[in-house]
Amino acid sequence: MDIISLTLTELREALRRGETTSVAATQAMLDRIVALDNSLLSYLTITEEMALEQATAADQRRAAGEDTPLLGVPIALKDIICLSGAPTTAGSKILEGFNPPYNAFVVDRLLEAGAVILGKTNTDEFAMGSSTENSAYVTTRNPWDIERVPGGSSGGSAAAVAAGLAYGALGTDTGGSVRQPASFCGVVGIRPTYGRVSRWGVVAFASSLDQVGSFGRTAADVAAQLSVIAGHDPRDSTSLNIPVPDYEAALTGDIRGLRIGVPREYFVEGIEPDVEAAVRVAIDDLAALGAEIVEISLPHTQYGLPVYYLIASAEASANLARYDGTRFGPRAKGADMIDTVRQTRALFGPEVKRRIMLGAYALSAGYYDEYYGRALKVRTLIKEDFRRVFESVDVIAAPTSPATAFRVGERIDDPLNMYLADIFTLPLNLSASCGLSVPCGLDRQGLPIGLQLIGDTLQEARILNVAHTYEQARPRDRRLPAVPAGATG
Amino acid sequence: MSLSRDEVLKIAGLARLALSEEEVARFSDQLSAVLDYVARLDELDLRGIEPSVHAVARTNVMRDDVVMPSLSPTDALFNAAATSENQFLIQSILEE
């Protein structure tokens, strides 16, 4: 048995049958990280000692007859999710050396389920970006072509799962930061409904949009992790107190009679021809599996990007006010308190500064109604688009991103062009919907393309089943992308 | 819409950000481009539309006023640049 090639759910079965151990699986991952992560740069911190202790404990629990949903399964965490006993940087120099004294809610859930934590993965600074190029530490490379970006902001988690450096991973999705890198790296990634997963212990970017999601090689792998991290947490006042379904049990492989809407606004000028062709073929496949395909309209789609950037930046400018060098992070030495705060905050990278500036401007006296107030009203129209469409369809199918992975450095100096990578993912974050990306082929350069499936509020089980049914009908090549060993400059 | 150097400096002041001269020039151009882009929201007639501050409608969530487990002073102060007598230490704000 090649332990590296197993999916998360296959590893879990192998562990249950006693065919392998958690220590063996964990050591295989750690060895592969040492061999390949000099090329990929997907991890910022490797928690080797902690992982092997957790793996040993998991094997002992199993030997004693215990079984829990992720017992002994090695998983990675985006470095914006607090894990006690390791640094959390959020990809920023302003959190360099920060060691959270507590676990995020989702980390406690993973540990209770028996998961092994391999380490913390790279992210754009404060999850602001679409490529990991805004990380203050490294730029993660795409396992399919290391000259290209993995997408972002959860690019480290997506690349690690795609390259077989973790069986699963958690990320966060504020405007597409799970789905877009999943699409670029050829893995499955879900962004649950706002409130489905607690944000407690996750570094805040834009609080009305942030949500934790999971990555896996298959829909079943994503479902197994989501079943563990979803649920009510009284410490997050936006956490929904609604029972969590068994997402794996929902994977029936039957989508006959399901109504799937295809929004015409997601097939527009600027979409790469190979992306459009692959997504259309995937939609035909869903029809062949018994779904009914309906053309729909989400008329305010084109306003999603401006609304998102105003709202996310406004919320970020407020959330990031806490980084003043007082309670955590490095502190500069200024002439007085205000000067010290200003000099300390100079540690933010360019994209974070740009968004704080945009947000402060949009909220400032004289401009509030024109920018922030207007964006909140258009958000109502975008939410209404989704609400109206979900009266007549069960799921929406669309491209995840208009393009496949771009080259490192290609868009970094052009913020608006960078933002365009997210035009098909961010409208969902403004609404009460959920969404995922599932691989649907490669473009002519051999780069993965993602099919986005969007569900109505709390319909995660339904979109996971569509992805799972599609995977069963169109099995992917199981081989992992060939990542060259050796250092990346 | 073009942001002047003075406007960039004013926003940086509100945001408590020390910017280099090079950053002031670059942000002036880049933020102007972003503001031009978001101006497309002006096309919409928004009379009578209510603002949405959240994806899911929520009311205030209350809990019983009882002591819950929380960080010890040692843990709470562990990451601070400077502490004194179980408190965060900063430069004095009021003049003597």
Contacts between the chains, C-beta under 8 A, distances in Angstrom:
chain1	res1	chain2	res2	distance
A	97	B	79	7.6
A	98	B	79	5.4
A	99	B	78	6.9
A	99	B	79	6.4
A	101	B	71	5.8
A	101	B	75	3.8
A	101	B	76	7.3
A	101	B	78	6.0
A	101	B	79	7.8
A	102	B	71	7.1
A	102	B	75	7.8
A	193	B	55	7.9
A	193	B	56	7.6
A	194	B	54	7.6
A	194	B	55	4.1
A	194	B	56	5.6
A	195	B	55	7.7
A	195	B	56	5.3
A	195	B	58	7.9
A	208	B	53	6.4
A	208	B	54	5.2
A	208	B	55	6.6
A	209	B	55	7.5
A	234	B	61	8.0
A	234	B	63	6.2
A	237	B	58	7.4
A	237	B	60	7.7
A	237	B	61	4.1
A	238	B	54	7.4
A	238	B	56	7.5
A	238	B	58	6.1
A	240	B	56	7.2
A	302	B	40	7.6
A	303	B	40	7.0
A	303	B	41	6.2
A	303	B	44	7.0
A	305	B	37	7.8
A	306	B	37	6.2
A	306	B	38	3.9
A	306	B	40	5.9
A	306	B	41	5.5
A	307	B	41	7.0
A	309	B	34	6.8
A	309	B	38	6.5
A	310	B	38	5.9
A	317	B	15	6.3
A	321	B	16	7.8
A	324	B	16	7.3
A	325	B	81	5.8
A	326	B	80	6.9
A	326	B	81	7.5
A	326	B	88	5.3
A	326	B	90	5.8
A	327	B	79	6.8
A	327	B	80	5.6
A	327	B	88	6.0
A	328	B	79	3.8
A	328	B	80	6.7
A	329	B	79	7.3
A	329	B	81	7.6
A	330	B	81	6.7
A	331	B	81	3.7
A	331	B	82	7.2
A	334	B	91	7.9
A	336	B	91	6.2
A	337	B	90	6.0
A	337	B	91	4.5
A	337	B	92	7.5
A	337	B	93	5.2
A	338	B	16	7.1
A	339	B	18	7.9
A	340	B	90	7.9
A	340	B	91	6.1
A	341	B	16	5.0
A	342	B	16	5.3
A	342	B	17	6.4
A	342	B	18	4.1
A	343	B	18	5.2
A	345	B	15	7.7
A	345	B	16	5.7
A	345	B	17	5.2
A	345	B	18	6.9
A	346	B	17	6.8
A	346	B	18	4.5
A	346	B	19	7.6
A	348	B	17	7.3
A	350	B	23	7.4
A	350	B	26	7.8
A	353	B	17	5.9
A	353	B	19	7.3
A	353	B	23	7.1
A	353	B	27	7.1
A	354	B	27	6.3
A	354	B	30	6.2
A	354	B	31	6.8
A	354	B	34	7.8
A	356	B	15	4.9
A	356	B	17	6.6
A	357	B	8	7.4
A	357	B	11	5.1
A	357	B	12	6.7
A	357	B	15	6.1
A	357	B	17	7.2
A	357	B	27	6.0
A	357	B	31	6.0
A	358	B	31	6.1
A	358	B	34	6.1
A	360	B	11	5.2
A	360	B	14	4.9
A	360	B	15	4.4
A	361	B	3	7.9
A	361	B	11	5.0
A	361	B	31	7.2
A	361	B	35	7.9
A	364	B	11	7.1
A	364	B	14	6.3
A	371	B	38	6.9
A	373	B	51	6.5
A	374	B	41	5.2
A	374	B	42	7.8
A	374	B	46	6.5
A	375	B	38	7.8
A	375	B	41	6.7
A	376	B	51	3.4
A	376	B	52	5.8
A	376	B	53	6.2
A	377	B	46	4.5
A	377	B	49	4.4
A	377	B	50	7.2
A	377	B	51	5.1
A	377	B	52	7.8
A	378	B	41	5.7
A	378	B	44	6.2
A	378	B	46	7.1
A	378	B	49	7.9
A	379	B	51	7.3
A	379	B	52	4.4
A	380	B	49	5.4
A	380	B	50	5.8
A	380	B	51	6.5
A	380	B	52	4.4
A	381	B	44	7.3
A	381	B	49	6.6
A	383	B	52	5.8
A	383	B	55	7.2
A	415	B	30	5.8
A	415	B	33	7.7
A	415	B	34	6.8
A	416	B	33	6.1
A	416	B	34	6.7
A	416	B	37	5.9
A	429	B	55	7.5
A	430	B	52	7.9
A	430	B	55	7.0
A	431	B	55	6.1
A	432	B	55	4.6
A	432	B	56	5.0
A	457	B	56	7.2
